[in-house]
Amino acid sequence: TDAETTAAEPTADESVAPAPPGQAITDDAVAGTVSALDAVAACGARKEPGCWAGVAEKGTALLTALEGGGGGELPPALLLPVEALDIEQSEDFGDARLVTVTPSDGTRTASVLMIRTEAGWRLREVFET
């Protein structure tokens, strides 16, 4: 029926979620990081505080900072286009993964702690290395 084939309009959280609705959450933290960094760019362009809930883990200091500052407090490497980054998982802690983000332009490397949630991979903490 039309009701079954018509998808509901995505909320701000879903529109930038690393795991699209209806798809299984992948075990690949690198793919989750790529999606999260694409979402960082989208949220920065939108200037909508609610957008960040689809990027960072709920209840974290990082989410609070993003909602208050719009991404300006992120390491510069995380603001570059993903095509300009080498993204590699460096540690596996089960549902938490440490991922290294190395820019090709000489910008300082960053590390991100990714958390796998029911909604997909989210940033929990970011570090400039």
Secondary structure, 3 states (H helix, E strand, C coil): CHHHHCCCCCCHHHHCCCCCCCCCCCCCHHHHHHHHHHHHHHHHHHCCHHHHHHCECCCCHHHHHHHHHCCCCCCHHHHCCHHHEEEEEEEECCCEEEEEEEECCCCCCEEEEEEEECCEEEEEEEEEC
